[in-house]
Amino acid sequence: MEGCVFDWSVPIFTALIGSLIGTFGGAWLVSWFQDRELSDVRRIAIKALKLFEKYDKKPFSAATDDFNSTLNVSEKQMVLVALHKLGLPIDIVGEESFNIHSVKFLNEIVDKDSIKGMILHVRKKYCDRFFYSDVQSYFVANNRIYALRATGKRFVKDVLSKSASKDKVTYYPESWQKNFSDGELRSILVLKKHLNEESNFDVKGNPKEDVMNKMVRDIDRGLYDNYLVWDYEMYENMVLQTNVTKSVQQMTNNHQ
């Protein structure tokens, strides 16, 4: 009709608005449903952590039966990796494969304030990405390195912390090797050599308690893993080659 001009901008604008609403509205709904699902998992994690509050000043291992009866297998599957990442001392070192039906804990002492801190981390969604992680794969894959770290910590606590230093020589407790298996001894030989430093002892030759505690923490954090996994023969060959290279360089410099 003459004088009647159709404005194409109206349907285009309407379609654009509808598309935006559909896109962002759909994304919002997906995000809302995901967060709602994760909020249920967070409640399970918090339920598990609150269980340990009543064991304040007692070893985590004392709560083993309580934990396994309070959480079913499905709940453990959802939150166990996240709880371990938070710092819950789950015992995954042993000859048997990890058993989710009977989760065990180490003898570390429960600190109520630390548990409250873990709960706060869960509520702030810091652990969401660890929920639903495959428990068997996570713990079995890391079993060897955790076993090595446990052996390394035993060496620091039971041997180095009870040693003495005199004239730059470290004197270890008598027959200390008998407390370690052959495999364990081989795994700590490089670590033992690395930690044989005079600076670890005070002027009287006694181990520095703060240094020993720091070593244990650093082993737990994986900072000594390179020494624990390094084959001792390969390490000795590397040291020998380094010393030979230094000797050759020194001889060369002396003849210049």
DOMI-609474 format. One record per residue: residue number from 1; x, y, z of N, C-alpha, C, O in turn. Coordinates in steps of 0.02 Angstrom, whole numbers, always signed. Layout:
N
seq|neast|nnorth|nup|caeast|canorth|caup|ceast|cnorth|cup|oeast|onorth|oup
NUM|X|Y|Z|X|Y|Z|X|Y|Z|X|Y|Z
...
//
This chain:
256
seq|neast|nnorth|nup|caeast|canorth|caup|ceast|cnorth|cup|oeast|onorth|oup
1|+42|-60|+0|+0|+0|+0|+44|+62|+0|+97|+64|+30
2|+20|+112|-35|+59|+173|-41|+61|+209|+26|+10|+216|+59
3|+119|+231|+44|+128|+268|+107|+138|+223|+167|+147|+248|+222
4|+137|+158|+157|+147|+111|+212|+215|+77|+204|+225|+38|+158
5|+261|+91|+249|+329|+64|+246|+339|+16|+304|+332|+34|+363
6|+357|-46|+288|+367|-97|+341|+436|-88|+373|+487|-85|+339
7|+437|-83|+438|+500|-72|+475|+530|-140|+495|+508|-171|+543
8|+581|-162|+455|+612|-227|+467|+653|-229|+532|+669|-282|+557
9|+669|-171|+559|+711|-169|+619|+675|-197|+680|+706|-223|+726
10|+608|-193|+680|+569|-216|+738|+575|-292|+747|+593|-314|+801
11|+560|-333|+696|+566|-406|+705|+638|-428|+715|+652|-476|+751
12|+686|-391|+682|+756|-409|+691|+777|-396|+763|+810|-437|+794
13|+757|-338|+789|+774|-321|+858|+742|-370|+907|+772|-391|+956
14|+678|-388|+892|+643|-436|+935|+676|-504|+935|+683|-537|+986
15|+697|-525|+875|+731|-590|+869|+798|-589|+905|+817|-638|+937
16|+832|-532|+901|+897|-526|+934|+889|-530|+1010|+927|-564|+1044
17|+839|-494|+1035|+826|-495|+1107|+808|-566|+1130|+831|-590|+1181
18|+766|-599|+1089|+746|-667|+1106|+805|-715|+1106|+810|-759|+1148
19|+850|-704|+1057|+910|-746|+1053|+954|-737|+1114|+980|-785|+1142
20|+963|-672|+1133|+1005|-657|+1192|+975|-687|+1255|+1011|-716|+1297
21|+909|-679|+1261|+876|-707|+1320|+883|-783|+1321|+894|-813|+1373
22|+875|-813|+1261|+881|-886|+1258|+951|-910|+1274|+960|-959|+1310
23|+1001|-874|+1248|+1070|-893|+1259|+1091|-885|+1332|+1113|-932|+1365
24|+1084|-823|+1356|+1106|-809|+1425|+1060|-839|+1477|+1081|-860|+1531
25|+995|-842|+1459|+948|-873|+1505|+961|-948|+1512|+958|-976|+1566
26|+977|-979|+1454|+993|-1050|+1455|+1057|-1064|+1493|+1062|-1112|+1532
27|+1108|-1021|+1482|+1171|-1029|+1518|+1161|-1020|+1593|+1191|-1055|+1633
28|+1119|-971|+1611|+1105|-959|+1682|+1071|-1019|+1713|+1088|-1039|+1769
29|+1023|-1049|+1675|+988|-1107|+1702|+1035|-1166|+1712|+1032|-1201|+1762
30|+1080|-1176|+1662|+1129|-1231|+1668|+1174|-1220|+1729|+1186|-1265|+1768
31|+1198|-1157|+1736|+1241|-1140|+1793|+1203|-1149|+1859|+1232|-1173|+1908
32|+1140|-1131|+1859|+1100|-1136|+1921|+1090|-1209|+1941|+1097|-1226|+1999
33|+1075|-1251|+1891|+1066|-1322|+1905|+1131|-1355|+1929|+1131|-1396|+1974
34|+1187|-1336|+1897|+1252|-1363|+1917|+1270|-1343|+1988|+1293|-1384|+2028
35|+1259|-1279|+2004|+1274|-1255|+2071|+1229|-1288|+2123|+1250|-1302|+2179
36|+1167|-1300|+2104|+1120|-1333|+2150|+1143|-1404|+2164|+1139|-1427|+2221
37|+1167|-1438|+2111|+1192|-1506|+2120|+1254|-1506|+2164|+1261|-1548|+2209
38|+1300|-1459|+2151|+1362|-1455|+2190|+1348|-1434|+2263|+1385|-1454|+2308
39|+1296|-1396|+2273|+1280|-1376|+2342|+1262|-1437|+2384|+1277|-1439|+2444
40|+1231|-1487|+2353|+1216|-1549|+2389|+1280|-1586|+2406|+1287|-1614|+2460
41|+1328|-1585|+2359|+1392|-1619|+2371|+1432|-1581|+2425|+1465|-1612|+2467
42|+1428|-1515|+2424|+1462|-1476|+2476|+1434|-1494|+2545|+1472|-1498|+2593
43|+1369|-1504|+2549|+1339|-1523|+2613|+1366|-1590|+2638|+1377|-1600|+2697
44|+1378|-1636|+2591|+1406|-1701|+2608|+1477|-1692|+2635|+1496|-1723|+2685
45|+1516|-1651|+2600|+1586|-1639|+2622|+1587|-1606|+2691|+1628|-1624|+2733
46|+1543|-1558|+2701|+1540|-1524|+2766|+1518|-1572|+2821|+1543|-1570|+2877
47|+1470|-1616|+2804|+1447|-1667|+2852|+1506|-1711|+2873|+1514|-1727|+2932
48|+1547|-1729|+2824|+1605|-1772|+2839|+1656|-1735|+2883|+1683|-1764|+2930
49|+1667|-1671|+2868|+1716|-1633|+2907|+1692|-1619|+2978|+1730|-1623|+3026
50|+1628|-1604|+2984|+1600|-1590|+3051|+1606|-1651|+3097|+1610|-1645|+3158
51|+1605|-1709|+3066|+1613|-1771|+3105|+1677|-1771|+3146|+1679|-1798|+3201
52|+1730|-1740|+3118|+1795|-1741|+3151|+1800|-1690|+3208|+1845|-1694|+3250
53|+1756|-1641|+3209|+1759|-1589|+3260|+1753|-1618|+3331|+1784|-1593|+3378
54|+1714|-1670|+3338|+1704|-1700|+3404|+1764|-1742|+3425|+1767|-1766|+3482
55|+1812|-1751|+3379|+1873|-1788|+3396|+1932|-1740|+3407|+1990|-1759|+3401
56|+1916|-1678|+3423|+1968|-1627|+3434|+2019|-1651|+3485|+2002|-1677|+3539
57|+2084|-1643|+3467|+2141|-1664|+3509|+2151|-1740|+3512|+2193|-1765|+3549
58|+2112|-1775|+3472|+2120|-1848|+3467|+2147|-1864|+3397|+2142|-1822|+3352
59|+2175|-1924|+3387|+2200|-1942|+3320|+2143|-1951|+3270|+2089|-1974|+3288
60|+2156|-1933|+3207|+2106|-1943|+3155|+2085|-2016|+3150|+2028|-2031|+3134
61|+2132|-2061|+3163|+2117|-2132|+3157|+2061|-2154|+3205|+2027|-2204|+3192
62|+2051|-2117|+3259|+1997|-2134|+3306|+1928|-2125|+3275|+1879|-2153|+3299
63|+1924|-2086|+3221|+1860|-2072|+3190|+1846|-2118|+3130|+1797|-2108|+3094
64|+1889|-2167|+3119|+1884|-2210|+3060|+1816|-2245|+3055|+1783|-2240|+3003
65|+1795|-2279|+3107|+1731|-2315|+3105|+1673|-2267|+3097|+1626|-2281|+3059
66|+1676|-2211|+3132|+1623|-2161|+3129|+1615|-2135|+3058|+1560|-2128|+3032
67|+1672|-2120|+3026|+1672|-2093|+2958|+1641|-2143|+2909|+1598|-2125|+2868
68|+1662|-2207|+2914|+1638|-2257|+2867|+1565|-2276|+2877|+1532|-2299|+2830
69|+1540|-2266|+2937|+1469|-2280|+2949|+1425|-2220|+2934|+1365|-2228|+2919
70|+1453|-2160|+2936|+1414|-2099|+2924|+1406|-2085|+2849|+1352|-2064|+2827
71|+1458|-2098|+2810|+1455|-2087|+2738|+1449|-2153|+2701|+1486|-2201|+2716
72|+1403|-2157|+2654|+1398|-2217|+2613|+1449|-2214|+2556|+1482|-2163|+2547
73|+1456|-2268|+2518|+1507|-2272|+2466|+1497|-2217|+2413|+1545|-2188|+2390
74|+1434|-2205|+2394|+1421|-2154|+2343|+1443|-2085|+2365|+1472|-2047|+2327
75|+1431|-2069|+2428|+1452|-2005|+2456|+1528|-1999|+2458|+1556|-1946|+2444
76|+1560|-2054|+2477|+1634|-2053|+2478|+1662|-2042|+2408|+1710|-2005|+2399
77|+1631|-2074|+2358|+1654|-2067|+2289|+1652|-1993|+2268|+1695|-1971|+2231
78|+1603|-1957|+2292|+1594|-1888|+2272|+1643|-1840|+2306|+1665|-1792|+2274
79|+1661|-1853|+2369|+1697|-1801|+2406|+1767|-1821|+2430|+1804|-1778|+2454
80|+1786|-1883|+2424|+1848|-1907|+2457|+1911|-1872|+2430|+1954|-1854|+2470
81|+1915|-1864|+2365|+1975|-1830|+2337|+1978|-1758|+2361|+2032|-1734|+2379
82|+1921|-1724|+2362|+1920|-1655|+2386|+1941|-1650|+2459|+1977|-1604|+2478
83|+1918|-1697|+2500|+1936|-1697|+2571|+2012|-1708|+2580|+2043|-1677|+2623
84|+2040|-1751|+2539|+2113|-1763|+2542|+2151|-1701|+2520|+2202|-1684|+2549
85|+2126|-1667|+2468|+2158|-1606|+2444|+2156|-1551|+2498|+2201|-1510|+2503
86|+2103|-1552|+2537|+2096|-1503|+2592|+2146|-1515|+2648|+2163|-1469|+2685
87|+2170|-1576|+2653|+2219|-1592|+2705|+2198|-1647|+2753|+2232|-1660|+2802
88|+2141|-1679|+2740|+2120|-1734|+2783|+2170|-1791|+2775|+2180|-1815|+2719
89|+2201|-1814|+2829|+2255|-1864|+2824|+2230|-1935|+2812|+2230|-1977|+2857
90|+2208|-1947|+2752|+2184|-2014|+2733|+2243|-2060|+2723|+2291|-2042|+2688
91|+2240|-2118|+2753|+2295|-2166|+2749|+2289|-2205|+2684|+2245|-2248|+2677
92|+2333|-2190|+2636|+2330|-2226|+2572|+2395|-2264|+2561|+2407|-2289|+2506
93|+2435|-2269|+2612|+2498|-2305|+2606|+2491|-2374|+2638|+2474|-2379|+2697
94|+2503|-2425|+2600|+2497|-2492|+2627|+2506|-2545|+2574|+2509|-2529|+2514
95|+2510|-2606|+2594|+2520|-2660|+2546|+2456|-2675|+2508|+2458|-2698|+2451
96|+2399|-2663|+2539|+2336|-2677|+2507|+2314|-2619|+2463|+2335|-2562|+2475
97|+2273|-2633|+2412|+2247|-2579|+2370|+2197|-2538|+2410|+2168|-2561|+2459
98|+2187|-2477|+2388|+2142|-2432|+2423|+2071|-2460|+2425|+2045|-2481|+2374
99|+2041|-2460|+2484|+1974|-2488|+2493|+1926|-2433|+2514|+1928|-2410|+2572
100|+1883|-2411|+2469|+1837|-2357|+2484|+1785|-2377|+2535|+1755|-2333|+2568
101|+1773|-2442|+2543|+1723|-2465|+2592|+1750|-2456|+2664|+1711|-2450|+2711
102|+1815|-2454|+2671|+1845|-2447|+2737|+1903|-2397|+2734|+1961|-2416|+2735
103|+1885|-2333|+2729|+1935|-2280|+2725|+1970|-2274|+2793|+1938|-2272|+2845
104|+2036|-2271|+2791|+2075|-2265|+2853|+2109|-2197|+2857|+2122|-2165|+2806
105|+2124|-2177|+2918|+2155|-2112|+2929|+2219|-2121|+2970|+2227|-2169|+3007
106|+2265|-2073|+2961|+2328|-2074|+2997|+2318|-2053|+3070|+2264|-2030|+3089
107|+2371|-2060|+3109|+2367|-2044|+3180|+2380|-1970|+3196|+2393|-1953|+3254
108|+2378|-1928|+3146|+2387|-1857|+3158|+2330|-1831|+3203|+2274|-1856|+3200
109|+2346|-1781|+3243|+2298|-1756|+3292|+2249|-1706|+3260|+2269|-1662|+3223
110|+2185|-1715|+3276|+2133|-1671|+3250|+2138|-1603|+3283|+2143|-1598|+3344
111|+2135|-1551|+3243|+2133|-1482|+3269|+2067|-1451|+3245|+2056|-1442|+3185
112|+2025|-1435|+3292|+1958|-1411|+3276|+1960|-1349|+3232|+1919|-1341|+3187
113|+2006|-1304|+3246|+2011|-1242|+3207|+2030|-1257|+3134|+2004|-1225|+3088
114|+2074|-1306|+3123|+2092|-1326|+3055|+2032|-1355|+3018|+2023|-1341|+2959
115|+1992|-1394|+3054|+1932|-1422|+3023|+1883|-1366|+3003|+1853|-1369|+2949
116|+1876|-1317|+3046|+1832|-1260|+3030|+1858|-1223|+2967|+1818|-1200|+2926
117|+1924|-1219|+2961|+1953|-1187|+2902|+1937|-1227|+2839|+1923|-1198|+2786
118|+1940|-1293|+2844|+1923|-1336|+2787|+1849|-1326|+2767|+1833|-1322|+2708
119|+1806|-1323|+2817|+1735|-1313|+2804|+1723|-1247|+2768|+1682|-1243|+2722
120|+1759|-1195|+2789|+1753|-1130|+2757|+1774|-1133|+2684|+1742|-1102|+2641
121|+1827|-1171|+2669|+1850|-1179|+2600|+1796|-1213|+2558|+1785|-1194|+2500
122|+1762|-1262|+2586|+1708|-1297|+2550|+1651|-1248|+2536|+1625|-1246|+2480
123|+1631|-1210|+2587|+1576|-1163|+2579|+1591|-1108|+2527|+1546|-1084|+2494
124|+1654|-1090|+2521|+1674|-1040|+2472|+1685|-1069|+2402|+1708|-1034|+2357
125|+1670|-1133|+2395|+1671|-1167|+2330|+1742|-1178|+2303|+1751|-1189|+2243
126|+1793|-1175|+2346|+1862|-1184|+2324|+1877|-1256|+2303|+1925|-1268|+2266
127|+1835|-1302|+2325|+1850|-1373|+2312|+1803|-1404|+2259|+1806|-1464|+2247
128|+1761|-1363|+2229|+1712|-1390|+2183|+1742|-1431|+2127|+1713|-1482|+2107
129|+1801|-1410|+2102|+1830|-1445|+2044|+1855|-1515|+2062|+1869|-1556|+2018
130|+1862|-1529|+2127|+1886|-1595|+2148|+1830|-1645|+2163|+1842|-1704|+2172
131|+1768|-1620|+2166|+1712|-1665|+2178|+1703|-1711|+2116|+1717|-1691|+2060
132|+1681|-1770|+2129|+1668|-1821|+2077|+1733|-1847|+2045|+1730|-1885|+1997
133|+1792|-1828|+2072|+1854|-1857|+2045|+1856|-1932|+2059|+1831|-1955|+2110
134|+1884|-1969|+2012|+1887|-2042|+2020|+1933|-2060|+2078|+1993|-2048|+2075
135|+1904|-2089|+2129|+1941|-2103|+2190|+1996|-2155|+2180|+2053|-2144|+2200
136|+1978|-2211|+2149|+2027|-2264|+2139|+2087|-2241|+2099|+2145|-2253|+2118
137|+2074|-2207|+2044|+2129|-2183|+2002|+2174|-2134|+2039|+2235|-2137|+2035
138|+2142|-2090|+2077|+2180|-2038|+2114|+2225|-2069|+2166|+2285|-2053|+2169
139|+2197|-2112|+2208|+2236|-2139|+2264|+2286|-2193|+2241|+2342|-2196|+2267
140|+2266|-2236|+2195|+2311|-2288|+2172|+2370|-2258|+2134|+2427|-2280|+2143
141|+2356|-2208|+2092|+2409|-2177|+2053|+2461|-2143|+2097|+2520|-2140|+2080
142|+2438|-2117|+2154|+2483|-2080|+2198|+2509|-2123|+2256|+2545|-2098|+2299
143|+2491|-2188|+2256|+2510|-2230|+2312|+2585|-2234|+2322|+2609|-2229|+2379
144|+2623|-2243|+2268|+2696|-2251|+2274|+2729|-2189|+2303|+2770|-2194|+2348
145|+2711|-2131|+2276|+2744|-2070|+2300|+2726|-2055|+2373|+2768|-2030|+2411
146|+2665|-2072|+2393|+2645|-2061|+2463|+2682|-2111|+2508|+2700|-2094|+2564
147|+2693|-2171|+2483|+2732|-2220|+2522|+2803|-2196|+2530|+2832|-2203|+2584
148|+2832|-2167|+2477|+2900|-2141|+2481|+2904|-2082|+2530|+2951|-2077|+2569
149|+2855|-2039|+2527|+2854|-1982|+2573|+2847|-2005|+2646|+2879|-1977|+2690
150|+2806|-2056|+2657|+2797|-2082|+2725|+2863|-2110|+2751|+2880|-2101|+2809
151|+2901|-2144|+2707|+2966|-2170|+2727|+3015|-2114|+2741|+3053|-2117|+2789
152|+3014|-2062|+2699|+3057|-2005|+2709|+3042|-1969|+2775|+3088|-1949|+2810
153|+2978|-1963|+2791|+2960|-1931|+2855|+2982|-1973|+2914|+3003|-1946|+2966
154|+2976|-2038|+2907|+2999|-2083|+2961|+3074|-2075|+2973|+3097|-2076|+3030
155|+3112|-2067|+2918|+3184|-2059|+2925|+3200|-1995|+2964|+3243|-1994|+3008
156|+3164|-1941|+2947|+3177|-1877|+2982|+3156|-1882|+3055|+3194|-1860|+3099
157|+3097|-1909|+3068|+3071|-1911|+3137|+3108|-1962|+3181|+3123|-1947|+3239
158|+3121|-2021|+3154|+3148|-2076|+3195|+3224|-2082|+3193|+3254|-2115|+3236
159|+3254|-2052|+3143|+3327|-2060|+3136|+3363|-1992|+3141|+3401|-1981|+3188
160|+3351|-1948|+3093|+3388|-1885|+3092|+3374|-1843|+3155|+3420|-1811|+3181
161|+3312|-1844|+3179|+3294|-1805|+3238|+3324|-1833|+3302|+3324|-1800|+3354
162|+3351|-1894|+3297|+3381|-1925|+3356|+3456|-1936|+3346|+3488|-1975|+3381
163|+3484|-1901|+3296|+3555|-1906|+3281|+3594|-1849|+3314|+3565|-1806|+3347
164|+3659|-1851|+3305|+3702|-1798|+3333|+3757|-1782|+3283|+3775|-1824|+3242
165|+3782|-1721|+3286|+3835|-1699|+3240|+3896|-1678|+3280|+3891|-1641|+3329
166|+3954|-1702|+3258|+4017|-1684|+3291|+4073|-1683|+3239|+4082|-1730|+3201
167|+4108|-1628|+3238|+4163|-1619|+3190|+4140|-1632|+3118|+4174|-1665|+3079
168|+4081|-1606|+3102|+4052|-1610|+3035|+4035|-1682|+3014|+4028|-1697|+2955
169|+4028|-1726|+3063|+4009|-1795|+3050|+3943|-1809|+3086|+3935|-1793|+3145
170|+3895|-1838|+3050|+3830|-1854|+3080|+3832|-1925|+3108|+3850|-1973|+3074
171|+3812|-1931|+3171|+3809|-1996|+3204|+3736|-2015|+3213|+3699|-1984|+3252
172|+3716|-2068|+3177|+3646|-2090|+3179|+3635|-2139|+3236|+3684|-2168|+3261
173|+3573|-2149|+3258|+3559|-2198|+3311|+3584|-2267|+3291|+3583|-2286|+3233
174|+3606|-2305|+3339|+3633|-2371|+3326|+3580|-2417|+3295|+3524|-2421|+3319
175|+3600|-2452|+3243|+3558|-2502|+3208|+3492|-2472|+3183|+3441|-2506|+3182
176|+3493|-2409|+3164|+3431|-2377|+3141|+3404|-2410|+3078|+3343|-2407|+3065
177|+3448|-2441|+3038|+3426|-2471|+2975|+3377|-2529|+2985|+3337|-2544|+2941
178|+3379|-2560|+3045|+3335|-2618|+3057|+3261|-2599|+3057|+3218|-2643|+3051
179|+3246|-2536|+3064|+3176|-2513|+3065|+3148|-2500|+2995|+3091|-2478|+2988
180|+3189|-2513|+2945|+3168|-2502|+2876|+3180|-2566|+2835|+3228|-2602|+2846
181|+3135|-2578|+2788|+3144|-2635|+2743|+3198|-2618|+2692|+3219|-2560|+2687
182|+3220|-2668|+2655|+3272|-2656|+2604|+3247|-2605|+2553|+3285|-2560|+2533
183|+3186|-2612|+2531|+3158|-2564|+2483|+3154|-2494|+2510|+3169|-2446|+2475
184|+3134|-2488|+2573|+3130|-2422|+2605|+3199|-2390|+2611|+3207|-2330|+2600
185|+3248|-2430|+2630|+3317|-2404|+2636|+3342|-2377|+2570|+3372|-2324|+2567
186|+3330|-2415|+2517|+3352|-2393|+2451|+3319|-2328|+2430|+3349|-2286|+2396
187|+3256|-2319|+2450|+3219|-2260|+2429|+3240|-2197|+2466|+3227|-2142|+2442
188|+3274|-2203|+2523|+3293|-2143|+2562|+3368|-2129|+2560|+3391|-2082|+2592
189|+3407|-2169|+2523|+3479|-2159|+2522|+3499|-2091|+2495|+3543|-2058|+2523
190|+3467|-2069|+2441|+3483|-2004|+2412|+3459|-1948|+2459|+3494|-1898|+2470
191|+3399|-1957|+2486|+3373|-1908|+2534|+3419|-1903|+2595|+3434|-1848|+2618
192|+3441|-1959|+2620|+3486|-1961|+2679|+3550|-1922|+2665|+3573|-1883|+2707
193|+3577|-1932|+2606|+3639|-1897|+2588|+3627|-1822|+2582|+3669|-1781|+2602
194|+3571|-1804|+2553|+3554|-1733|+2544|+3543|-1697|+2611|+3562|-1639|+2619
195|+3512|-1732|+2658|+3496|-1701|+2723|+3554|-1703|+2772|+3550|-1677|+2827
196|+3609|-1734|+2752|+3668|-1739|+2796|+3706|-1672|+2794|+3760|-1668|+2765
197|+3677|-1622|+2826|+3706|-1555|+2826|+3717|-1532|+2898|+3675|-1543|+2942
198|+3775|-1501|+2910|+3792|-1478|+2977|+3743|-1424|+3001|+3732|-1417|+3061
199|+3715|-1387|+2954|+3668|-1333|+2971|+3603|-1359|+3002|+3564|-1319|+3029
200|+3591|-1425|+2998|+3531|-1454|+3028|+3538|-1463|+3104|+3491|-1483|+3138
201|+3598|-1449|+3129|+3612|-1460|+3200|+3634|-1394|+3233|+3662|-1350|+3200
202|+3622|-1389|+3298|+3642|-1328|+3333|+3716|-1332|+3354|+3751|-1380|+3336
203|+3740|-1283|+3391|+3811|-1280|+3409|+3832|-1338|+3454|+3891|-1355|+3458
204|+3784|-1368|+3489|+3799|-1424|+3532|+3795|-1491|+3495|+3808|-1544|+3523
205|+3777|-1488|+3431|+3773|-1549|+3391|+3705|-1583|+3394|+3698|-1639|+3369
206|+3656|-1550|+3423|+3589|-1578|+3428|+3546|-1555|+3369|+3554|-1499|+3345
207|+3501|-1598|+3346|+3458|-1578|+3289|+3415|-1517|+3307|+3390|-1512|+3363
208|+3407|-1472|+3260|+3364|-1414|+3270|+3292|-1435|+3259|+3273|-1456|+3204
209|+3252|-1428|+3311|+3183|-1452|+3308|+3143|-1417|+3253|+3105|-1450|+3217
210|+3151|-1351|+3246|+3113|-1315|+3196|+3133|-1337|+3125|+3091|-1339|+3080
211|+3197|-1352|+3116|+3220|-1375|+3050|+3192|-1444|+3034|+3171|-1457|+2978
212|+3191|-1488|+3084|+3163|-1556|+3075|+3089|-1552|+3056|+3065|-1587|+3012
213|+3053|-1509|+3092|+2981|-1502|+3078|+2969|-1475|+3008|+2923|-1496|+2974
214|+3011|-1429|+2987|+3005|-1401|+2920|+3019|-1454|+2867|+2986|-1456|+2815
215|+3068|-1496|+2881|+3083|-1551|+2834|+3023|-1596|+2824|+3006|-1614|+2767
216|+2991|-1614|+2879|+2932|-1658|+2875|+2877|-1625|+2835|+2845|-1657|+2793
217|+2865|-1560|+2847|+2814|-1524|+2808|+2832|-1521|+2734|+2789|-1530|+2691
218|+2895|-1509|+2720|+2917|-1504|+2650|+2912|-1572|+2614|+2895|-1575|+2555
219|+2926|-1626|+2650|+2917|-1693|+2621|+2844|-1704|+2604|+2827|-1729|+2551
220|+2800|-1685|+2650|+2728|-1691|+2639|+2705|-1651|+2578|+2661|-1672|+2541
221|+2736|-1594|+2567|+2718|-1550|+2512|+2749|-1572|+2446|+2735|-1542|+2394
222|+2790|-1623|+2447|+2819|-1650|+2386|+2883|-1616|+2365|+2907|-1628|+2309
223|+2912|-1574|+2408|+2972|-1536|+2390|+3035|-1579|+2388|+3086|-1558|+2361
224|+3031|-1639|+2416|+3089|-1684|+2416|+3077|-1745|+2371|+3115|-1793|+2372
225|+3025|-1742|+2331|+3007|-1800|+2289|+3064|-1821|+2242|+3075|-1880|+2229
226|+3101|-1771|+2215|+3156|-1787|+2169|+3208|-1832|+2202|+3236|-1876|+2169
227|+3221|-1821|+2266|+3271|-1861|+2301|+3243|-1931|+2318|+3281|-1980|+2319
228|+3178|-1934|+2330|+3147|-1998|+2348|+3140|-2045|+2289|+3141|-2106|+2298
229|+3133|-2019|+2229|+3123|-2062|+2171|+3188|-2073|+2131|+3188|-2110|+2083
230|+3242|-2041|+2153|+3305|-2046|+2117|+3342|-2110|+2136|+3354|-2123|+2194
231|+3358|-2150|+2085|+3396|-2211|+2097|+3465|-2194|+2125|+3500|-2151|+2098
232|+3485|-2228|+2179|+3547|-2209|+2214|+3609|-2219|+2170|+3655|-2178|+2172
233|+3611|-2274|+2131|+3669|-2287|+2088|+3676|-2231|+2036|+3732|-2209|+2021
234|+3620|-2210|+2007|+3622|-2156|+1958|+3644|-2091|+1991|+3682|-2053|+1961
235|+3621|-2080|+2051|+3640|-2020|+2088|+3716|-2020|+2101|+3749|-1969|+2092
236|+3743|-2077|+2123|+3814|-2082|+2137|+3856|-2071|+2074|+3908|-2039|+2077
237|+3833|-2099|+2017|+3868|-2089|+1954|+3868|-2015|+1934|+3918|-1989|+1909
238|+3811|-1981|+1947|+3807|-1910|+1931|+3855|-1870|+1974|+3889|-1825|+1949
239|+3859|-1887|+2039|+3904|-1852|+2084|+3977|-1864|+2064|+4018|-1818|+2064
240|+3992|-1927|+2046|+4060|-1944|+2024|+4080|-1905|+1962|+4135|-1878|+1958
241|+4036|-1903|+1913|+4050|-1866|+1851|+4060|-1792|+1865|+4103|-1759|+1835
242|+4018|-1765|+1910|+4024|-1694|+1928|+4091|-1679|+1960|+4124|-1630|+1945
243|+4112|-1724|+2005|+4177|-1715|+2040|+4236|-1720|+1991|+4284|-1683|+1996
244|+4230|-1767|+1944|+4283|-1775|+1894|+4288|-1712|+1851|+4343|-1688|+1836
245|+4231|-1686|+1831|+4229|-1626|+1790|+4261|-1567|+1827|+4299|-1528|+1798
246|+4245|-1561|+1891|+4273|-1507|+1932|+4349|-1515|+1938|+4387|-1466|+1935
247|+4372|-1577|+1947|+4444|-1590|+1953|+4481|-1572|+1889|+4534|-1541|+1891
248|+4452|-1591|+1832|+4483|-1576|+1768|+4486|-1500|+1757|+4537|-1474|+1734
249|+4432|-1465|+1774|+4430|-1393|+1766|+4482|-1359|+1811|+4515|-1311|+1790
250|+4489|-1385|+1872|+4537|-1356|+1919|+4608|-1368|+1894|+4650|-1322|+1898
251|+4624|-1427|+1868|+4690|-1442|+1841|+4705|-1398|+1781|+4762|-1374|+1772
252|+4655|-1388|+1739|+4663|-1345|+1680|+4678|-1273|+1700|+4722|-1241|+1672
253|+4641|-1249|+1750|+4651|-1180|+1775|+4720|-1172|+1806|+4752|-1119|+1799
254|+4744|-1224|+1840|+4810|-1220|+1873|+4868|-1218|+1823|+4921|-1192|+1838
255|+4856|-1246|+1763|+4909|-1248|+1713|+4906|-1190|+1664|+4946|-1185|+1618
256|+4859|-1147|+1673|+4853|-1089|+1629|+4900|-1033|+1651|+4902|-980|+1619
//
